[in-house]
Amino acid sequence: MAQLQEYKCPCCGGAIAFDTSIQKMKCPYCDTEFEMEALKNYDEDLKSEGTDKMQWDTNAGQEWTENEEGTIRSYVCKSCGGEIIGDANTAATECPYCGNPVVMMDQLKGNLKPDYVIPFKLDKNAAKEGLKKHLLKKFLLPKIFKDTNHLDEVKGIYVPFWLFDADADADIRYRATKVHTWSDSNYIYTQTSFFSVFRAGDISFERVPVDGSSKMPDDLMESIEPYNFDDAVDFQTAYLAGYLADKYDVDADQSIQRANERVKNSTEDAFRSTVNGYATVNTESSSVRLSNGKAKYALYPVWILNTTYNNEKYTFAMNGQTGKFVGNLPMDRKKFWLTQLLLTAGIGALIYAVLWLIQLF
Amino acid sequence: MKKRIVSLIFVLLLVFSFAVFAVSAMDYEEAQSSDTDKDAQMFDTAEDTSVNNAQPGQLVVDGANILTNDQVFSLTELCEKLGEKNKCDFVFVTVNSLNGKSETAYADDYYDYNGYSKDGVLFLIAMEDRKWHITTTGKCINKLNDSEQAAVMEEAQPMLSSGDYYNAFVKIAQKMSYYMLPHVSLIWIPLSLVIGFVIALLIMFAFKAQLKTVALQRGAASYVKQNSLNVTARRDNFLYSTISRVAKPKESSSTHTGSSGTSHGGSSGSF
């Protein structure tokens, strides 16, 4: 059995969790609040305690892994003794029997220990409100979707992100044109001048995030960006209490490809914005070299909401820090074509009427 | 429910307005063709009487004596009617010879020196030279542009060639009036519907785009370190240039100035 961590209230012994509104640990039973600093020390003690057991735990775990192909792990809840099943990446969850938040310490140790965490700022209700707002002012959203929409689940998850720092050196050559027109009594002349434009320089990027969990769709995670790193704090396991958390299963080397792509695009865009005063600008060649690449490991807060409509699953994500809400929605096809028809008739009639009206003046 | 009723009313209004425009356009065409019928009935084979001594401001001057008195009378009536409608003079002049002048100069001078109002159109036909000319003056220069004059003559030309002068003149007067009054060709009904469809589709795609909020980020612009962009080399080299020219679109009404100093538009041809 791997080691579990529960935070028990020193006052009443209840399981305590992180509270988004006060940004502290709070006991839901006796309302006592605890400073994160105090828990950090407490955390230290727990860690040293954990190392002793680790040898034994790991061996046992590996043996079990061979049998079960390492896809699931089981833990024993410290509060009620119930068995908690998690997959190989689960780092924090709650006990299905007693509902107490638990943290799997092994998943966050050694190389797996995140450098930073941005704590949840928005709670479950905010996520539900976010969905409600997300469904507003969407003309083509089927009305039934809004009316019958009930959530299958709402999960607050700390998603593992790789943060890449890099300095980019770029040499970019553009082919640009300037256009000058003038006319005499018979002809309109157009002079097109061609330029070769060269730009070289450097630009730095800080903490470009790449989703480190294969369970989370990359496009969904990139859509709720950006996170404001000012709120990030050094990682403490206590922040995870009450939320789900995964450890990374896509390592930094694999993730760096995606970061490179984004950095390259943005570098080209940034230098492109220094090429001004031309009618057209096309990139002819571009070379971007990255240096001082550094990767950090962080957990970012994400609310995931699932709902089912017409037997199809719809997944929404909300940035747990900024509240940015995304998620693709179904379209009402009938409404689409009906409105299309009405608009066609309306705009067509308008054009025809204008053709008459302009002749009256 | 309320929304649905509103949109229904909206659609009915649109269909109604379409119908009104279409019907008024058709009415107009019908009115024109019934004019032709009426005028054609008045055509009879009465005796030839020449109208050689024209009065100032006379709208039909049959110097070549190719119309009967009744025809002159009914053509004059038509010209008066159309002239009132368009607030300009409709003048028809027939001559045997241009007396050595060009048809343009003859028609322009005829209009300028015979007491017509400042806005008007004059159709001149010279029998010996087998020439015709349309001259436009004042506001009519722009009301009846070159391509419209060509459209007027397209139908009338064969009638002139076959010697059916009276009906050709009636046709010319009516066509001129049609192009000078507000008019929209019926072809614009399907055309404006097609344009409407395309614009509507663009609007619908904008609505559809609201439903899609998940996409990969293109770049990492939010993570650029502040003021870290540092351009170390910057060269803008001129390579070469090309010059192309296109002919200016021709003015829709070409004008010229007659001996009296008044400017005219017009076109001519042979029959």
HADDOCK unambig.tbl for C-alpha pairs under 7 A between the chains (distance, minus, plus):
assign (segid A and resid 138 and name CA) (segid B and resid 210 and name CA) 6.32 0.50 0.50
assign (segid A and resid 138 and name CA) (segid B and resid 211 and name CA) 6.83 0.50 0.50
assign (segid A and resid 139 and name CA) (segid B and resid 207 and name CA) 6.43 0.50 0.50
assign (segid A and resid 140 and name CA) (segid B and resid 207 and name CA) 6.57 0.50 0.50
assign (segid A and resid 140 and name CA) (segid B and resid 208 and name CA) 6.59 0.50 0.50
assign (segid A and resid 186 and name CA) (segid B and resid 247 and name CA) 5.90 0.50 0.50
assign (segid A and resid 186 and name CA) (segid B and resid 248 and name CA) 5.52 0.50 0.50
assign (segid A and resid 187 and name CA) (segid B and resid 245 and name CA) 6.08 0.50 0.50
assign (segid A and resid 187 and name CA) (segid B and resid 246 and name CA) 5.47 0.50 0.50
assign (segid A and resid 187 and name CA) (segid B and resid 247 and name CA) 4.39 0.50 0.50
assign (segid A and resid 187 and name CA) (segid B and resid 248 and name CA) 4.97 0.50 0.50
assign (segid A and resid 188 and name CA) (segid B and resid 245 and name CA) 5.40 0.50 0.50
assign (segid A and resid 188 and name CA) (segid B and resid 246 and name CA) 5.32 0.50 0.50
assign (segid A and resid 188 and name CA) (segid B and resid 247 and name CA) 6.24 0.50 0.50
assign (segid A and resid 188 and name CA) (segid B and resid 248 and name CA) 6.00 0.50 0.50
assign (segid A and resid 189 and name CA) (segid B and resid 243 and name CA) 6.73 0.50 0.50
assign (segid A and resid 189 and name CA) (segid B and resid 244 and name CA) 5.72 0.50 0.50
assign (segid A and resid 189 and name CA) (segid B and resid 245 and name CA) 4.28 0.50 0.50
assign (segid A and resid 189 and name CA) (segid B and resid 246 and name CA) 6.62 0.50 0.50
assign (segid A and resid 190 and name CA) (segid B and resid 243 and name CA) 5.51 0.50 0.50
assign (segid A and resid 190 and name CA) (segid B and resid 244 and name CA) 5.22 0.50 0.50
assign (segid A and resid 190 and name CA) (segid B and resid 245 and name CA) 6.05 0.50 0.50
assign (segid A and resid 191 and name CA) (segid B and resid 241 and name CA) 6.67 0.50 0.50
assign (segid A and resid 191 and name CA) (segid B and resid 242 and name CA) 5.59 0.50 0.50
assign (segid A and resid 191 and name CA) (segid B and resid 243 and name CA) 4.28 0.50 0.50
assign (segid A and resid 191 and name CA) (segid B and resid 244 and name CA) 6.45 0.50 0.50
assign (segid A and resid 192 and name CA) (segid B and resid 241 and name CA) 5.38 0.50 0.50
assign (segid A and resid 192 and name CA) (segid B and resid 242 and name CA) 5.28 0.50 0.50
assign (segid A and resid 192 and name CA) (segid B and resid 243 and name CA) 6.33 0.50 0.50
assign (segid A and resid 193 and name CA) (segid B and resid 240 and name CA) 5.86 0.50 0.50
assign (segid A and resid 193 and name CA) (segid B and resid 241 and name CA) 4.02 0.50 0.50
assign (segid A and resid 193 and name CA) (segid B and resid 242 and name CA) 6.47 0.50 0.50
assign (segid A and resid 194 and name CA) (segid B and resid 238 and name CA) 6.22 0.50 0.50
assign (segid A and resid 194 and name CA) (segid B and resid 239 and name CA) 5.48 0.50 0.50
assign (segid A and resid 194 and name CA) (segid B and resid 240 and name CA) 5.47 0.50 0.50
assign (segid A and resid 194 and name CA) (segid B and resid 241 and name CA) 5.83 0.50 0.50
assign (segid A and resid 195 and name CA) (segid B and resid 236 and name CA) 6.53 0.50 0.50
assign (segid A and resid 195 and name CA) (segid B and resid 237 and name CA) 5.38 0.50 0.50
assign (segid A and resid 195 and name CA) (segid B and resid 238 and name CA) 4.45 0.50 0.50
assign (segid A and resid 195 and name CA) (segid B and resid 239 and name CA) 5.21 0.50 0.50
assign (segid A and resid 196 and name CA) (segid B and resid 236 and name CA) 5.96 0.50 0.50
assign (segid A and resid 196 and name CA) (segid B and resid 237 and name CA) 5.12 0.50 0.50
assign (segid A and resid 196 and name CA) (segid B and resid 238 and name CA) 6.46 0.50 0.50
assign (segid A and resid 196 and name CA) (segid B and resid 239 and name CA) 6.63 0.50 0.50
assign (segid A and resid 197 and name CA) (segid B and resid 235 and name CA) 5.67 0.50 0.50
assign (segid A and resid 197 and name CA) (segid B and resid 236 and name CA) 4.42 0.50 0.50
assign (segid A and resid 197 and name CA) (segid B and resid 237 and name CA) 6.15 0.50 0.50
assign (segid A and resid 198 and name CA) (segid B and resid 234 and name CA) 5.73 0.50 0.50
assign (segid A and resid 198 and name CA) (segid B and resid 235 and name CA) 5.00 0.50 0.50
assign (segid A and resid 198 and name CA) (segid B and resid 236 and name CA) 6.38 0.50 0.50
assign (segid A and resid 199 and name CA) (segid B and resid 231 and name CA) 6.92 0.50 0.50
assign (segid A and resid 199 and name CA) (segid B and resid 233 and name CA) 5.49 0.50 0.50
assign (segid A and resid 199 and name CA) (segid B and resid 234 and name CA) 4.81 0.50 0.50
assign (segid A and resid 199 and name CA) (segid B and resid 235 and name CA) 6.63 0.50 0.50
assign (segid A and resid 200 and name CA) (segid B and resid 231 and name CA) 5.79 0.50 0.50
assign (segid A and resid 200 and name CA) (segid B and resid 232 and name CA) 5.52 0.50 0.50
assign (segid A and resid 200 and name CA) (segid B and resid 233 and name CA) 4.84 0.50 0.50
assign (segid A and resid 200 and name CA) (segid B and resid 234 and name CA) 6.69 0.50 0.50
assign (segid A and resid 201 and name CA) (segid B and resid 230 and name CA) 5.37 0.50 0.50
assign (segid A and resid 201 and name CA) (segid B and resid 231 and name CA) 4.17 0.50 0.50
assign (segid A and resid 201 and name CA) (segid B and resid 232 and name CA) 4.62 0.50 0.50
assign (segid A and resid 201 and name CA) (segid B and resid 233 and name CA) 6.52 0.50 0.50
assign (segid A and resid 202 and name CA) (segid B and resid 229 and name CA) 5.94 0.50 0.50
assign (segid A and resid 202 and name CA) (segid B and resid 230 and name CA) 5.27 0.50 0.50
assign (segid A and resid 202 and name CA) (segid B and resid 231 and name CA) 6.52 0.50 0.50
assign (segid A and resid 203 and name CA) (segid B and resid 228 and name CA) 5.10 0.50 0.50
assign (segid A and resid 203 and name CA) (segid B and resid 229 and name CA) 4.39 0.50 0.50
assign (segid A and resid 203 and name CA) (segid B and resid 230 and name CA) 6.17 0.50 0.50
assign (segid A and resid 204 and name CA) (segid B and resid 224 and name CA) 5.90 0.50 0.50
assign (segid A and resid 204 and name CA) (segid B and resid 225 and name CA) 5.47 0.50 0.50
assign (segid A and resid 204 and name CA) (segid B and resid 228 and name CA) 5.61 0.50 0.50
assign (segid A and resid 205 and name CA) (segid B and resid 223 and name CA) 5.49 0.50 0.50
assign (segid A and resid 205 and name CA) (segid B and resid 224 and name CA) 4.44 0.50 0.50
assign (segid A and resid 205 and name CA) (segid B and resid 225 and name CA) 5.32 0.50 0.50
assign (segid A and resid 206 and name CA) (segid B and resid 223 and name CA) 5.33 0.50 0.50
assign (segid A and resid 206 and name CA) (segid B and resid 224 and name CA) 6.18 0.50 0.50
assign (segid A and resid 206 and name CA) (segid B and resid 225 and name CA) 5.88 0.50 0.50
assign (segid A and resid 207 and name CA) (segid B and resid 223 and name CA) 6.52 0.50 0.50
assign (segid A and resid 208 and name CA) (segid B and resid 220 and name CA) 6.61 0.50 0.50
assign (segid A and resid 208 and name CA) (segid B and resid 223 and name CA) 5.93 0.50 0.50
assign (segid A and resid 219 and name CA) (segid B and resid 214 and name CA) 6.15 0.50 0.50
assign (segid A and resid 219 and name CA) (segid B and resid 215 and name CA) 5.13 0.50 0.50
assign (segid A and resid 219 and name CA) (segid B and resid 216 and name CA) 4.57 0.50 0.50
assign (segid A and resid 220 and name CA) (segid B and resid 214 and name CA) 5.63 0.50 0.50
assign (segid A and resid 220 and name CA) (segid B and resid 215 and name CA) 6.88 0.50 0.50
assign (segid A and resid 222 and name CA) (segid B and resid 216 and name CA) 5.74 0.50 0.50
assign (segid A and resid 222 and name CA) (segid B and resid 217 and name CA) 6.00 0.50 0.50
assign (segid A and resid 223 and name CA) (segid B and resid 214 and name CA) 5.50 0.50 0.50
assign (segid A and resid 223 and name CA) (segid B and resid 215 and name CA) 5.85 0.50 0.50
assign (segid A and resid 223 and name CA) (segid B and resid 216 and name CA) 6.40 0.50 0.50
assign (segid A and resid 223 and name CA) (segid B and resid 217 and name CA) 6.84 0.50 0.50
assign (segid A and resid 226 and name CA) (segid B and resid 222 and name CA) 6.88 0.50 0.50
assign (segid A and resid 262 and name CA) (segid B and resid 218 and name CA) 6.14 0.50 0.50
assign (segid A and resid 262 and name CA) (segid B and resid 219 and name CA) 4.17 0.50 0.50
assign (segid A and resid 262 and name CA) (segid B and resid 220 and name CA) 5.30 0.50 0.50
assign (segid A and resid 263 and name CA) (segid B and resid 219 and name CA) 6.17 0.50 0.50
assign (segid A and resid 263 and name CA) (segid B and resid 220 and name CA) 5.72 0.50 0.50
assign (segid A and resid 265 and name CA) (segid B and resid 218 and name CA) 6.84 0.50 0.50
assign (segid A and resid 265 and name CA) (segid B and resid 219 and name CA) 5.19 0.50 0.50
assign (segid A and resid 266 and name CA) (segid B and resid 219 and name CA) 4.72 0.50 0.50
assign (segid A and resid 266 and name CA) (segid B and resid 220 and name CA) 5.60 0.50 0.50
assign (segid A and resid 266 and name CA) (segid B and resid 221 and name CA) 5.67 0.50 0.50
assign (segid A and resid 326 and name CA) (segid B and resid 213 and name CA) 5.41 0.50 0.50
assign (segid A and resid 326 and name CA) (segid B and resid 214 and name CA) 6.17 0.50 0.50
assign (segid A and resid 327 and name CA) (segid B and resid 213 and name CA) 5.67 0.50 0.50
assign (segid A and resid 327 and name CA) (segid B and resid 214 and name CA) 5.78 0.50 0.50
assign (segid A and resid 328 and name CA) (segid B and resid 211 and name CA) 5.68 0.50 0.50
assign (segid A and resid 328 and name CA) (segid B and resid 212 and name CA) 4.71 0.50 0.50
assign (segid A and resid 328 and name CA) (segid B and resid 213 and name CA) 5.64 0.50 0.50
assign (segid A and resid 328 and name CA) (segid B and resid 214 and name CA) 6.09 0.50 0.50
assign (segid A and resid 329 and name CA) (segid B and resid 211 and name CA) 5.09 0.50 0.50
assign (segid A and resid 329 and name CA) (segid B and resid 212 and name CA) 6.54 0.50 0.50
assign (segid A and resid 336 and name CA) (segid B and resid 204 and name CA) 6.98 0.50 0.50
assign (segid A and resid 340 and name CA) (segid B and resid 200 and name CA) 5.75 0.50 0.50
assign (segid A and resid 340 and name CA) (segid B and resid 201 and name CA) 6.43 0.50 0.50
assign (segid A and resid 340 and name CA) (segid B and resid 204 and name CA) 6.70 0.50 0.50
assign (segid A and resid 342 and name CA) (segid B and resid 11 and name CA) 6.80 0.50 0.50
assign (segid A and resid 343 and name CA) (segid B and resid 200 and name CA) 5.37 0.50 0.50
assign (segid A and resid 344 and name CA) (segid B and resid 193 and name CA) 6.24 0.50 0.50
assign (segid A and resid 344 and name CA) (segid B and resid 196 and name CA) 4.57 0.50 0.50
assign (segid A and resid 344 and name CA) (segid B and resid 197 and name CA) 4.49 0.50 0.50
assign (segid A and resid 344 and name CA) (segid B and resid 200 and name CA) 5.55 0.50 0.50
assign (segid A and resid 345 and name CA) (segid B and resid 193 and name CA) 6.55 0.50 0.50
assign (segid A and resid 345 and name CA) (segid B and resid 196 and name CA) 6.89 0.50 0.50
assign (segid A and resid 346 and name CA) (segid B and resid 14 and name CA) 6.10 0.50 0.50
assign (segid A and resid 347 and name CA) (segid B and resid 196 and name CA) 4.78 0.50 0.50
assign (segid A and resid 348 and name CA) (segid B and resid 192 and name CA) 4.66 0.50 0.50
assign (segid A and resid 348 and name CA) (segid B and resid 193 and name CA) 4.34 0.50 0.50
assign (segid A and resid 348 and name CA) (segid B and resid 195 and name CA) 6.74 0.50 0.50
assign (segid A and resid 348 and name CA) (segid B and resid 196 and name CA) 4.45 0.50 0.50
assign (segid A and resid 349 and name CA) (segid B and resid 14 and name CA) 6.32 0.50 0.50
assign (segid A and resid 349 and name CA) (segid B and resid 18 and name CA) 6.07 0.50 0.50
assign (segid A and resid 351 and name CA) (segid B and resid 192 and name CA) 5.86 0.50 0.50
assign (segid A and resid 352 and name CA) (segid B and resid 188 and name CA) 6.77 0.50 0.50
assign (segid A and resid 352 and name CA) (segid B and resid 189 and name CA) 6.60 0.50 0.50
assign (segid A and resid 352 and name CA) (segid B and resid 192 and name CA) 6.06 0.50 0.50
assign (segid A and resid 355 and name CA) (segid B and resid 184 and name CA) 6.75 0.50 0.50
assign (segid A and resid 356 and name CA) (segid B and resid 182 and name CA) 6.64 0.50 0.50
assign (segid A and resid 356 and name CA) (segid B and resid 183 and name CA) 6.74 0.50 0.50
assign (segid A and resid 356 and name CA) (segid B and resid 184 and name CA) 6.33 0.50 0.50
assign (segid A and resid 359 and name CA) (segid B and resid 182 and name CA) 5.19 0.50 0.50
assign (segid A and resid 360 and name CA) (segid B and resid 182 and name CA) 6.36 0.50 0.50
